[in-house]
Each structure stands twice: as structure tokens, then as C-alpha cells.
Amino acid sequence: MKNVEYPKKQITLCAFVETGKKNIFYCGAETKKVSLEEKELEHLSWITYVMLILASYRLTHLIVFDKITEFIRRPFVKKVEVKTETGTKSKEVPTSLFGYLLKCYWCAGIWSAIFLGGLYLLFPKISFVLILILSIAGGQSILETFVGVNIKKVEYYAKNGQGDKE
């Protein structure tokens, strides 16, 4: 029988110290100062990441589509009458680059992600409340869309006689 040496595990001890200006983590045998913000960035949990995605989705939708933020978009768009096969339609057209950014879902999505991600990295505790509220609203709106579409399908099938037959 052969003697086998196993590598020794290095144990790292960490302590959290609250100071007047900055919260510090002291880690390891050699004391290494790591700020709380750096610790947050290193250990961004999957749930926080999903919350940021949902919050960015909801903020983008709020800026681009919702009636409540129409007053923000109004100075940067104009209504134009467009003739179609079925008649005349009213359409909002951006009057400037900023108006285009407010009407473009993809553009507003980038800016809302930059805003929320940056806010979280700079002020994690303060921004968490806003991110929590927006992510709950974002998840709820996705669920409501899913439920609403399925309810309409059920009504359509019931109306057209394509429901389950026994």
C-alpha cells in the first residue's frame, strides 16, 4: 500500500467591520481590505441579476409605452396622419434624436439597463428598493400578458366551437 499525501486546505477567515466612512471586509492571514461595493460586485447573486433584468424590462416599458409617462414623450414626438388601405391612422413620429430614444424599445432598454445597473453598483442598498419594486411590477406584467393571451384564446375557441369535445 502506497502513502498518498493530500493537499492541505487553506482556510480563509473573513470579518466585516463597519467604519465611519466605508464598510470593510478583512480576509485571510494577510489582512486585505476589500470594500463592500467590491464584495457586492464579486458576488452578484442570480436572483439579484434576474431582479435587475425584470426591473430594466419594466422601466423600459414604462418609458416607451405607458400612458403615465406620455407627458415625458410628448415634447419629442408629433402626430402624423398616415393613409392606409383601411383608412387614415394617427401615428406618433419622433421629432429629434431624444424622441427616437424615447420611442425605440431597444434604445430605451439599453439606457434603462445602464441606469439601473450603474445605480445598483454605486448605491446597492438605496437602489435595491427601486429595483425590487420595478422587478415585481415587471414579473407581474409578464404574467398578466401570458394570462391575458390565454384567456383570449379560450374565449376564441369557445366562441368558434373548437373547445374540448367529449
C-alpha positions as CSV (number, residue, x, y, z in Angstrom):
1,M,0.0,0.0,0.0
2,K,1.3,3.4,-1.0
3,N,1.2,6.5,1.2
4,V,-0.6,9.3,-0.5
5,E,-0.4,12.9,0.6
6,Y,-3.4,15.1,0.1
7,P,-3.0,18.8,-0.4
8,K,-3.8,20.9,2.7
9,K,-6.9,23.1,2.5
10,Q,-6.2,26.8,3.1
11,I,-8.9,28.3,5.3
12,T,-9.7,31.9,4.8
13,L,-11.3,33.8,7.6
14,C,-13.2,37.0,6.8
15,A,-14.6,39.6,9.2
16,F,-16.9,42.5,8.4
17,V,-16.0,45.8,10.1
18,E,-18.3,48.8,10.0
19,T,-16.3,52.0,9.9
20,G,-17.4,55.6,9.8
21,K,-16.9,56.2,6.1
22,K,-16.7,52.7,4.4
23,N,-17.6,49.2,5.4
24,I,-14.6,46.9,5.1
25,F,-14.1,43.2,4.8
26,Y,-10.8,41.8,6.3
27,C,-9.9,38.5,4.8
28,G,-7.2,35.9,5.1
29,A,-4.0,35.6,7.0
30,E,-2.7,38.7,5.4
31,T,-5.2,41.5,6.1
32,K,-6.6,42.6,2.8
33,K,-9.1,45.5,2.6
34,V,-12.0,44.9,0.3
35,S,-14.8,47.4,0.1
36,L,-18.4,46.4,0.4
37,E,-19.1,47.6,-3.1
38,E,-16.3,45.3,-4.5
39,K,-17.7,42.4,-2.5
40,E,-21.2,43.1,-3.9
41,L,-19.8,43.1,-7.5
42,E,-17.9,39.8,-6.9
43,H,-20.9,38.0,-5.6
44,L,-23.8,39.3,-7.6
45,S,-26.4,36.6,-7.0
46,W,-28.5,35.1,-9.7
47,I,-31.7,36.4,-8.0
48,T,-30.3,39.9,-8.0
49,Y,-29.4,39.6,-11.7
50,V,-32.9,38.4,-12.5
51,M,-34.4,41.3,-10.5
52,L,-32.2,43.7,-12.5
53,I,-33.4,42.2,-15.7
54,L,-37.1,42.4,-14.7
55,A,-36.6,46.0,-13.3
56,S,-35.0,47.1,-16.6
57,Y,-37.8,45.5,-18.6
58,R,-40.5,47.3,-16.6
59,L,-38.7,50.7,-16.6
60,T,-38.2,50.4,-20.4
61,H,-41.9,49.5,-20.9
62,L,-42.8,52.4,-18.6
63,I,-40.8,54.9,-20.6
64,V,-41.7,53.7,-24.1
65,F,-45.4,52.6,-23.9
66,D,-47.2,53.5,-20.7
67,K,-49.8,56.3,-20.6
68,I,-48.5,57.6,-17.3
69,T,-45.2,58.7,-18.9
70,E,-46.7,60.2,-22.0
71,F,-46.0,63.7,-20.7
72,I,-42.3,62.9,-21.0
73,R,-42.5,61.7,-24.6
74,R,-45.0,64.4,-25.8
75,P,-42.5,67.3,-26.4
76,F,-40.3,65.0,-28.5
77,V,-42.9,63.5,-30.8
78,K,-45.5,64.8,-33.3
79,K,-48.7,63.1,-34.5
80,V,-48.9,62.5,-38.2
81,E,-51.8,61.2,-40.2
82,V,-50.9,58.2,-42.3
83,K,-53.2,56.8,-45.1
84,T,-53.6,53.1,-45.2
85,E,-55.8,50.6,-47.1
86,T,-58.4,50.7,-44.3
87,G,-58.4,54.5,-43.9
88,T,-56.4,57.1,-42.1
89,K,-54.3,56.4,-39.0
90,S,-52.7,58.7,-36.5
91,K,-49.1,57.8,-35.7
92,E,-46.5,59.3,-33.4
93,V,-43.2,60.2,-35.1
94,P,-40.1,61.3,-33.2
95,T,-39.0,65.0,-33.9
96,S,-35.5,64.6,-32.5
97,L,-32.8,62.0,-31.6
98,F,-34.0,62.1,-28.0
99,G,-37.6,61.5,-29.2
100,Y,-36.3,58.5,-31.1
101,L,-34.6,57.2,-28.0
102,L,-37.9,57.5,-26.1
103,K,-39.9,55.7,-28.7
104,C,-37.4,53.0,-29.5
105,Y,-37.8,50.0,-27.2
106,W,-34.3,48.6,-27.8
107,C,-32.6,52.0,-27.2
108,A,-34.6,52.8,-24.1
109,G,-33.8,49.2,-22.9
110,I,-30.0,49.9,-23.1
111,W,-30.3,53.2,-21.2
112,S,-32.5,51.7,-18.5
113,A,-30.1,48.8,-18.0
114,I,-27.2,51.2,-17.8
115,F,-29.1,53.4,-15.3
116,L,-30.3,50.6,-13.1
117,G,-27.0,48.6,-13.3
118,G,-25.0,51.7,-12.5
119,L,-27.3,52.7,-9.7
120,Y,-27.0,49.3,-8.2
121,L,-23.2,49.2,-8.4
122,L,-22.9,52.7,-6.9
123,F,-25.6,52.6,-4.3
124,P,-26.7,48.9,-3.7
125,K,-28.7,49.4,-0.6
126,I,-30.6,52.5,-1.8
127,S,-31.3,51.3,-5.3
128,F,-32.4,47.8,-4.1
129,V,-35.8,49.3,-3.1
130,L,-36.4,50.7,-6.6
131,I,-35.1,47.5,-8.3
132,L,-37.4,45.4,-6.0
133,I,-40.5,47.4,-6.9
134,L,-39.8,47.5,-10.6
135,S,-38.9,43.8,-10.7
136,I,-42.1,42.8,-9.0
137,A,-44.1,45.0,-11.4
138,G,-42.1,43.6,-14.4
139,G,-42.8,40.0,-13.4
140,Q,-46.4,40.8,-12.8
141,S,-46.8,42.4,-16.2
142,I,-45.2,39.4,-17.9
143,L,-47.6,37.0,-16.0
144,E,-50.6,39.3,-16.8
145,T,-49.7,39.3,-20.5
146,F,-49.4,35.5,-20.5
147,V,-52.7,35.0,-18.6
148,G,-54.5,37.6,-20.8
149,V,-53.4,36.0,-24.1
150,N,-54.5,32.5,-22.8
151,I,-57.9,33.9,-21.7
152,K,-58.5,35.4,-25.1
153,K,-57.5,32.0,-26.7
154,V,-60.1,30.2,-24.5
155,E,-62.8,32.7,-25.4
156,Y,-61.9,32.4,-29.1
157,Y,-62.1,28.6,-29.1
158,A,-65.3,28.6,-27.1
159,K,-66.9,31.1,-29.5
160,N,-65.8,29.2,-32.6
161,G,-66.8,25.8,-31.3
162,Q,-63.2,24.5,-31.2
163,G,-63.2,23.7,-27.5
164,D,-62.7,20.2,-26.0
165,K,-65.3,17.8,-27.2
166,E,-66.0,14.6,-25.3
